[in-house]
């Protein structure tokens, strides 16, 4: 049986650390719209968002990707998903569908 040096495992763990520690991107829902108004992503890669609102309960929705997540004031709501196709997808507040829209831009 072949033995690997302990340093091998340490290097492997350090190489994987940036992927595991990837911070979610903050998206703020306000009465005036979304900040940022455009979220960029890549097809097949995990999108990690921290959804926030400061005033009242809101909702993050992307109909084409079947995503709907409630956002309550005072704490971040975590959302993770993996886009399976490239394109531009509108996101909006499903509690106020007439409000300003944002865009998820997914590239190949």
Order of alpha helices (4+ residues) and beta strands (2+ residues): alpha-beta-beta-beta-beta-beta-beta-beta-beta-beta
